């Protein structure tokens, strides 16, 4: 380490940083190629071969030719993922329609409230109430 000057250390760090940055850009472009819906299979194969065989030229040409629409594809992908997540949350938070499960949903709470009203009004006996409650919670 004594014969490696400080400037060479900085230069090596810069080269390492640029090398890692280059791989991130290459992976981003390859991901964008396969995510693109407006390109057919032959177009995707051609761009992939071009980017892999001539990486510097391929990446620069890809950024010039299709770089403007990369952001739009990223935004569209994020919107689709957000919509899928929101749909999942709506389905998971929904009443469930009387399906048996460990989670208590709004439907079970409403049914238990109706049973309690029927018991308090005298329409159900204590045994009938317990049987209906056990059946509902099962």
C-alpha positions in Angstrom: 0.0 0.0 0.0 3.0 2.3 0.4 3.6 2.5 -3.3 0.0 3.2 -4.3 -0.5 7.0 -4.4 -3.7 8.7 -3.1 -4.7 9.9 -6.5 -4.6 6.4 -7.8 -7.0 5.3 -5.0 -9.4 8.0 -6.0 -9.1 7.0 -9.7 -9.7 3.3 -8.8 -12.8 4.3 -6.8 -14.1 6.4 -9.7 -13.6 3.5 -12.1 -15.3 1.1 -9.7 -18.3 3.5 -9.3 -18.6 4.0 -13.0 -18.4 0.2 -13.6 -21.2 -0.5 -11.1 -23.3 2.4 -12.5 -22.8 0.9 -16.0 -24.2 -2.5 -14.9 -27.2 -0.8 -13.3 -27.9 1.0 -16.5 -27.5 -2.2 -18.5 -29.9 -4.1 -16.3 -32.4 -1.3 -16.4 -32.3 -1.2 -20.2 -32.6 -5.0 -20.5 -35.6 -4.9 -18.1 -37.1 -2.1 -20.1 -36.7 -4.1 -23.3 -38.6 -7.0 -21.9 -41.3 -4.8 -20.2 -42.1 -2.9 -23.4 -45.5 -3.8 -24.8 -45.1 -1.9 -28.0 -42.3 -4.1 -29.3 -42.6 -7.6 -30.7 -40.5 -10.6 -30.0 -38.1 -10.0 -32.9 -37.6 -6.4 -31.8 -36.9 -7.4 -28.2 -34.4 -10.1 -29.5 -32.7 -7.6 -31.7 -32.3 -5.0 -29.0 -31.1 -7.6 -26.5 -28.5 -9.0 -28.9 -27.4 -5.4 -29.8 -27.1 -4.4 -26.2 -25.2 -7.6 -25.2 -22.8 -7.8 -28.2 -22.0 -4.1 -28.4 -22.8 -2.9 -24.9 -21.6 0.7 -25.0 -22.9 1.5 -28.4 -26.1 -0.6 -27.9 -27.0 1.2 -24.6 -26.3 4.6 -26.1 -28.4 3.9 -29.2 -31.2 2.5 -27.0 -31.2 5.5 -24.8 -31.3 7.8 -27.8 -34.0 5.8 -29.7 -36.3 4.7 -26.8 -35.0 6.6 -23.7 -37.9 9.1 -23.7 -40.5 6.4 -23.3 -38.7 4.5 -20.6 -40.1 6.8 -17.9 -43.7 6.3 -19.3 -43.3 2.5 -19.1 -42.0 2.8 -15.5 -45.0 5.0 -14.6 -47.4 2.6 -16.2 -45.8 -0.4 -14.4 -46.1 1.5 -11.1 -49.7 2.3 -11.7 -50.5 -1.3 -12.5 -48.8 -2.5 -9.4 -50.6 0.2 -7.3 -54.0 -0.8 -8.8 -53.3 -4.5 -8.1 -52.4 -3.7 -4.5 -55.5 -1.5 -4.1 -57.7 -4.2 -5.5 -56.1 -6.7 -3.2 -56.7 -4.4 -0.2 -60.3 -3.9 -1.2 -60.9 -7.7 -1.5 -59.1 -8.4 1.8 -61.0 -5.7 3.6 -64.4 -6.6 2.1 -67.1 -8.5 4.0 -66.1 -11.8 2.6 -69.7 -12.9 2.0 -70.1 -15.3 4.9 -67.0 -17.3 4.2 -65.5 -19.1 7.2 -62.2 -17.8 8.3 -60.3 -16.5 11.2 -60.8 -12.8 10.4 -63.8 -11.0 11.7 -65.5 -9.0 9.0 -68.3 -6.5 8.9 -70.8 -9.2 7.9 -70.1 -11.2 11.1 -70.5 -8.2 13.3 -73.8 -7.3 11.7 -75.1 -10.9 12.1 -74.0 -11.0 15.7 -75.8 -7.7 16.4 -79.0 -9.0 14.8 -78.8 -12.2 16.9 -78.4 -10.1 20.0 -81.4 -8.0 19.1 -83.5 -11.2 18.5 -82.4 -12.6 21.9 -83.1 -9.3 23.7 -86.6 -9.0 22.0 -87.4 -12.6 23.2 -87.6 -14.1 19.7 -84.7 -16.4 20.5 -84.1 -18.5 23.6 -80.7 -18.6 25.2 -80.0 -22.1 23.7 -81.0 -21.0 20.2 -78.9 -17.8 20.5 -75.8 -19.8 21.5 -76.3 -22.4 18.7 -76.7 -19.6 16.1 -73.7 -17.7 17.5 -71.5 -20.8 17.5 -72.6 -21.6 13.9 -71.9 -18.1 12.8 -68.4 -18.0 14.5 -67.4 -21.4 13.2 
